[in-house]
């Protein structure tokens, strides 16, 4: 079979590959602690589940408008207006099955061959994958540990060319847990406004933040018109399997993204939209409890990692990932990830799963119980001390 050449430019997520290897070891009788998959280990709040069940039983099993029902789009518009302190109308909202479609649709709509898009590295691998897929040039900006995994404004400016059409930002960030400050956002805004560059602001972890408030670039004057804001329900409400995300963007782009949605998947599931409305409008107690649990787990895993010879780990300010530097062990990221899976029974991801600048790091998801985190730390320490 002769595939289109663009397929050779499409990447993947290695978390699922590592999960498959871990499951194979479990099938052989090995006990594995899973710290590779990036999803909350909590259940979807019960009132949200009930809303979905009620919708199914009431006959909401048919097509919905491609951009989402008017009711859901209004709920999202009101929520973003309140939390980001901007004015959002329902026609700026496109509801999609998960967060990834907003990345896919945005880049498909905005990027052409010969264009350039700047993205964080180490960063979520789908950014680089989708930029390459469109035929545009993927230009990484490096997130450095010594700068709390933020960016250097002068370095970012140096990457901008007349061909730059898009800058991707992610705060709180996967895999680093880094958070961009208002001064960071202002520097990005200055660059974008001066050079007429759009921003894809991935804010999927906006509610999982441990100090201060979430800062959105959309609140900076002039930037709402130049930003595609990505958020959703997967992380905040432990709804990864429900597939529910959304983008907030200028109306003219929302219309084009809706056309892409119509061509790709037609629409969202009706019952999922009803559950999603309830998640935003209903009690938020489960969200607060989950974030507090993540805070405790963060402290356990970071303290434990820093006690392991050759490991150095910053305390993440958001999301639920630890991103330790392991250069002191003398092993590459891939070597260490494979070694820990086979020797320690702990599934983690190589930093290079998130780009070339992830070399020398590992990503560990602490969306697991403290008991399992402590077991993983004990096993990792024992394995590293054998080296």
C-alpha positions as CSV (number, residue, x, y, z in Angstrom):
1,X,0.0,0.0,0.0
2,X,1.3,3.4,-0.9
3,X,0.5,5.9,1.8
4,X,0.4,9.7,1.4
5,X,3.8,11.2,2.3
6,X,2.2,13.3,5.0
7,X,1.7,10.1,7.1
8,X,5.5,9.8,7.5
9,X,5.4,13.1,9.3
10,X,2.8,12.0,11.9
11,X,4.1,11.3,15.4
12,X,2.5,9.5,18.3
13,X,2.3,9.3,22.1
14,X,4.7,6.9,23.7
15,X,2.7,6.6,26.9
16,X,0.5,4.1,25.3
17,X,3.5,2.1,24.0
18,X,5.0,2.0,27.5
19,X,1.6,1.0,28.9
20,X,1.5,-2.0,26.5
21,X,5.0,-3.1,27.6
22,X,4.0,-2.8,31.2
23,X,0.8,-4.8,30.6
24,X,2.8,-7.5,29.0
25,X,5.1,-7.8,32.1
26,X,2.0,-7.9,34.3
27,X,0.7,-10.8,32.2
28,X,3.9,-12.6,33.1
29,X,3.2,-12.1,36.8
30,X,5.2,-9.0,37.4
31,X,3.9,-6.3,39.7
32,X,4.1,-2.9,37.9
33,X,3.5,0.6,39.4
34,X,2.0,2.7,36.6
35,X,3.3,6.2,36.5
36,X,3.3,6.6,32.7
37,X,-0.3,7.5,31.8
38,X,-1.4,11.1,32.2
39,X,-4.9,10.8,33.5
40,X,-6.5,11.4,37.0
41,X,-7.0,8.2,38.9
42,X,-10.2,9.6,40.4
43,X,-13.7,8.7,39.2
44,X,-15.9,11.2,37.4
45,X,-18.0,13.0,40.0
46,X,-21.2,11.1,40.6
47,X,-23.5,14.0,39.8
48,X,-21.8,14.3,36.4
49,X,-22.3,10.5,35.7
50,X,-26.0,10.8,36.7
51,X,-26.5,13.7,34.3
52,X,-25.1,11.6,31.5
53,X,-27.2,8.6,32.4
54,X,-30.3,10.8,32.7
55,X,-29.6,12.2,29.2
56,X,-29.3,8.7,27.7
57,X,-32.5,7.5,29.3
58,X,-34.4,10.6,28.1
59,X,-33.5,9.9,24.5
60,X,-30.5,12.2,24.0
61,X,-28.8,9.7,21.7
62,X,-29.0,11.5,18.4
63,X,-26.9,14.0,16.4
64,X,-26.1,17.3,17.8
65,X,-24.9,20.5,16.1
66,X,-21.3,20.2,15.0
67,X,-20.0,23.0,17.3
68,X,-22.0,21.7,20.3
69,X,-25.5,22.4,21.5
70,X,-26.4,26.0,22.1
71,X,-26.8,25.2,25.8
72,X,-23.3,23.8,26.1
73,X,-21.7,26.5,24.1
74,X,-23.3,29.1,26.4
75,X,-22.2,27.3,29.5
76,X,-18.6,27.2,28.2
77,X,-18.8,30.9,27.1
78,X,-20.0,32.0,30.5
79,X,-17.4,29.8,32.3
80,X,-14.5,31.2,30.3
81,X,-15.8,34.7,30.6
82,X,-15.8,34.4,34.4
83,X,-12.5,32.5,34.9
84,X,-10.4,34.4,32.3
85,X,-12.1,37.8,32.9
86,X,-12.8,38.3,29.2
87,X,-16.0,38.6,27.2
88,X,-16.8,35.3,25.4
89,X,-20.0,34.7,23.4
90,X,-21.3,31.2,22.4
91,X,-20.4,31.7,18.7
92,X,-16.7,31.8,19.8
93,X,-17.0,28.3,21.3
94,X,-16.5,25.0,19.5
95,X,-17.0,21.9,21.6
96,X,-15.0,18.8,20.4
97,X,-14.5,15.2,21.5
98,X,-11.4,15.7,23.7
99,X,-8.7,18.4,23.6
100,X,-6.6,17.0,20.7
101,X,-9.1,18.0,18.0
102,X,-8.6,21.7,18.8
103,X,-4.9,21.2,18.2
104,X,-5.6,19.3,15.0
105,X,-8.3,21.7,13.6
106,X,-6.4,24.8,14.6
107,X,-3.2,23.8,12.8
108,X,-5.0,22.4,9.8
109,X,-6.9,25.7,9.5
110,X,-3.9,28.1,10.0
111,X,-0.7,26.4,8.8
112,X,0.5,25.8,5.3
113,X,3.7,24.4,3.8
114,X,6.4,26.9,4.2
115,X,4.9,28.4,7.4
116,X,6.6,28.1,10.8
117,X,5.1,27.3,14.2
118,X,6.9,27.7,17.5
119,X,6.2,25.2,20.2
120,X,7.5,24.2,23.7
121,X,10.1,21.5,24.0
122,X,10.0,19.4,26.1
123,X,6.3,19.6,25.5
124,X,3.2,17.6,24.6
125,X,4.3,15.6,21.6
126,X,1.1,16.2,19.5
127,X,2.1,19.8,19.0
128,X,5.3,18.9,17.0
129,X,3.5,16.0,15.3
130,X,0.6,18.1,14.0
131,X,2.9,21.0,12.9
132,X,4.9,18.5,10.9
133,X,1.8,16.9,9.5
134,X,0.5,20.1,8.0
135,X,3.8,20.5,6.2
136,X,4.8,23.6,8.2
137,X,8.2,23.8,10.0
138,X,8.2,22.9,13.7
139,X,10.4,25.3,15.6
140,X,11.1,24.3,19.2
141,X,11.6,26.8,22.0
142,X,13.5,25.2,24.8
143,X,12.1,25.0,28.4
144,X,15.0,24.8,30.8
145,X,15.1,23.5,34.3
146,X,17.3,26.4,35.5
147,X,14.5,28.7,34.4
148,X,11.7,26.7,36.2
149,X,10.8,25.3,32.7
150,X,9.6,28.7,31.6
151,X,11.1,30.4,28.5
152,X,13.6,33.1,27.7
153,X,11.8,36.0,26.0
154,X,14.9,37.0,24.0
155,X,15.3,33.4,22.9
156,X,11.7,33.3,21.8
157,X,12.1,36.6,19.8
158,X,15.2,35.1,18.1
159,X,13.0,32.2,16.7
160,X,10.4,34.5,15.1
161,X,10.7,35.0,11.4
162,X,8.4,36.5,8.7
163,X,7.1,32.9,8.2
164,X,6.0,32.4,11.8
165,X,2.3,32.0,11.9
166,X,1.6,30.3,15.3
167,X,3.1,30.1,18.8
168,X,1.9,27.3,21.1
169,X,2.0,27.8,24.8
170,X,1.0,25.3,27.5
171,X,0.5,26.4,31.1
172,X,0.3,24.5,33.4
173,X,2.5,22.3,31.3
174,X,2.8,18.7,30.4
175,X,5.4,17.2,31.0
176,X,7.2,19.7,33.2
177,X,4.5,21.0,35.5
178,X,5.8,24.5,34.8
179,X,3.5,27.5,35.0
180,X,3.9,30.8,33.0
181,X,3.7,34.1,34.9
182,X,1.8,37.2,33.8
183,X,5.2,38.7,32.8
184,X,5.8,35.7,30.6
185,X,2.4,36.1,29.0
186,X,3.0,39.8,28.4
187,X,6.3,39.1,26.6
188,X,4.6,36.5,24.4
189,X,1.7,39.0,23.7
190,X,4.2,41.7,22.7
191,X,5.9,39.4,20.2
192,X,2.6,38.2,18.8
193,X,1.0,41.6,18.4
194,X,4.1,43.1,16.9
195,X,4.5,40.3,14.4
196,X,0.8,39.4,13.7
197,X,1.2,35.8,15.1
198,X,-1.7,33.7,16.4
199,X,-1.4,31.8,19.7
200,X,-2.7,28.3,20.6
201,X,-3.0,28.5,24.4
202,X,-3.4,24.9,25.8
203,X,-4.9,25.5,29.2
204,X,-6.2,21.9,29.8
205,X,-4.6,21.9,33.3
206,X,-5.9,25.3,34.2
207,X,-7.7,24.1,37.4
208,X,-4.8,21.9,38.6
209,X,-2.6,24.6,40.0
210,X,-1.0,24.7,43.4
211,X,-0.1,28.3,44.0
212,X,-1.7,31.5,42.9
213,X,-4.2,31.8,40.1
214,X,-4.2,30.5,36.6
215,X,-3.0,33.2,34.1
216,X,-4.4,33.3,30.6
217,X,-2.9,35.2,27.7
218,X,-6.4,36.0,26.5
219,X,-6.8,38.5,29.4
220,X,-4.0,40.8,27.9
221,X,-5.5,43.6,25.7
222,X,-5.5,42.6,22.0
223,X,-4.8,39.0,22.6
224,X,-8.3,37.5,22.7
225,X,-8.5,38.2,19.0
226,X,-5.3,36.4,18.4
227,X,-5.7,33.4,20.6
228,X,-7.2,29.9,20.4
229,X,-7.8,28.8,24.0
230,X,-7.9,25.1,24.5
231,X,-9.6,23.6,27.6
232,X,-11.8,20.7,28.5
233,X,-13.2,18.3,31.0
234,X,-10.7,15.4,30.9
235,X,-8.3,16.5,33.6
236,X,-10.4,18.8,35.7
237,X,-13.3,16.5,36.1
238,X,-11.6,13.1,35.6
239,X,-13.5,12.6,32.4
240,X,-10.8,11.3,30.0
241,X,-13.0,8.6,28.6
242,X,-16.0,10.9,28.0
243,X,-14.0,12.7,25.3
244,X,-15.0,16.3,25.9
245,X,-13.0,19.4,25.2
246,X,-13.5,22.8,23.6
247,X,-11.8,25.7,21.9
248,X,-12.6,29.5,22.4
249,X,-11.5,31.6,19.4
250,X,-12.4,34.5,17.1
251,X,-15.8,33.9,15.5
252,X,-14.4,33.7,11.9
253,X,-12.0,30.9,12.9
254,X,-14.7,29.1,15.0
255,X,-16.8,28.9,11.8
256,X,-13.9,27.2,10.0
257,X,-13.1,24.9,12.9
258,X,-16.7,23.9,13.0
259,X,-16.5,22.9,9.3
260,X,-13.5,20.7,10.0
261,X,-15.5,19.1,12.9
262,X,-18.4,18.4,10.5
263,X,-16.0,16.8,8.0
264,X,-14.1,14.8,10.7
265,X,-16.5,13.5,13.3
266,X,-19.9,15.2,12.6
267,X,-20.6,16.2,16.2
268,X,-20.2,15.4,19.9
269,X,-22.2,12.7,21.7
270,X,-25.4,14.3,23.1
271,X,-25.2,12.6,26.5
272,X,-21.6,13.7,26.9
273,X,-22.6,17.3,26.4
274,X,-25.3,17.1,29.1
275,X,-22.7,15.6,31.5
276,X,-20.3,18.3,30.6
277,X,-22.8,21.1,31.3
278,X,-23.5,19.5,34.8
279,X,-19.7,19.3,35.4
280,X,-19.3,23.1,35.0
281,X,-22.6,24.2,36.6
282,X,-22.8,21.7,39.4
283,X,-20.8,21.3,42.7
284,X,-17.0,21.7,42.4
285,X,-16.1,19.9,45.6
286,X,-14.6,16.9,43.8
287,X,-12.3,19.1,41.8
288,X,-11.0,20.8,45.0
289,X,-10.5,17.4,46.7
290,X,-8.6,16.0,43.7
291,X,-6.3,19.0,43.5
292,X,-5.5,18.8,47.2
293,X,-4.8,15.1,46.9
294,X,-2.4,15.9,43.9
295,X,-0.7,18.5,46.0
296,X,0.1,15.9,48.8
297,X,1.2,13.4,46.2
298,X,3.4,16.0,44.5
299,X,5.3,16.7,47.8
300,X,5.8,12.9,48.4
301,X,7.2,12.2,45.0
302,X,9.4,15.2,44.6
303,X,10.9,14.8,48.1
304,X,11.5,11.1,47.3
305,X,13.0,11.7,43.9
306,X,15.5,14.2,45.3
307,X,16.7,11.6,47.8
308,X,17.7,9.2,44.9
309,X,21.3,9.4,43.8
310,X,21.7,11.2,40.5
311,X,18.1,12.6,40.5
312,X,17.2,16.3,40.7
313,X,13.5,17.3,40.6
314,X,11.8,20.7,40.8
315,X,8.5,21.0,42.6
316,X,5.9,21.4,39.8
317,X,3.5,24.3,40.2
318,X,0.7,22.7,38.2
319,X,-0.6,19.6,36.4
320,X,0.3,16.2,38.0
321,X,3.7,15.3,36.6
322,X,7.2,15.2,38.1
323,X,10.0,15.8,35.6
324,X,13.3,14.9,37.3
325,X,16.7,15.4,35.7
326,X,18.6,12.0,35.8
327,X,21.9,13.1,34.1
328,X,23.7,12.3,37.4
329,X,23.0,8.6,36.9
330,X,25.1,8.5,33.7
331,X,22.2,6.9,31.7
332,X,20.1,8.4,28.9
333,X,16.5,9.0,29.4
334,X,15.4,6.0,27.3
335,X,17.9,3.7,29.0
336,X,16.7,4.7,32.5
337,X,13.0,4.4,31.6
338,X,13.6,0.9,30.2
339,X,15.8,0.0,33.2
340,X,13.2,1.1,35.7
341,X,10.4,-0.8,34.0
342,X,12.3,-4.0,33.8
343,X,14.4,-3.8,37.0
344,X,12.2,-1.8,39.4
345,X,8.7,-2.6,38.0
346,X,7.9,1.1,37.6
347,X,6.5,2.4,34.3
348,X,7.7,5.9,33.5
349,X,8.3,7.9,30.3
350,X,11.6,9.0,28.8
351,X,11.9,12.7,28.6
352,X,12.6,12.3,24.9
353,X,9.0,11.3,24.5
354,X,8.3,15.0,24.8
355,X,11.0,16.2,22.3
356,X,14.7,16.3,21.9
357,X,15.2,18.7,24.7
358,X,13.7,16.2,27.1
359,X,16.9,14.2,27.0
360,X,18.3,13.8,30.6
361,X,14.8,13.7,32.1
362,X,12.0,11.3,33.0
363,X,8.3,12.0,33.3
364,X,6.4,10.4,36.2
365,X,2.6,10.9,36.6
366,X,1.7,11.1,40.3
367,X,-2.0,10.4,39.5
368,X,-1.7,7.4,41.7
369,X,-2.1,6.6,45.4
370,X,0.5,7.7,47.9
371,X,1.0,4.0,48.8
372,X,1.9,3.2,45.2
373,X,4.1,6.3,44.9
374,X,6.1,5.3,48.0
375,X,6.4,1.8,46.6
376,X,7.6,3.2,43.3
377,X,10.2,5.5,45.0
378,X,11.5,2.6,47.0
379,X,11.9,0.4,44.0
380,X,13.5,3.2,41.9
381,X,16.0,4.0,44.6
382,X,17.0,0.3,45.0
383,X,17.4,-0.1,41.3
384,X,19.5,3.1,40.9
385,X,21.7,2.1,43.8
386,X,22.5,-1.1,41.9
387,X,24.1,0.9,39.0
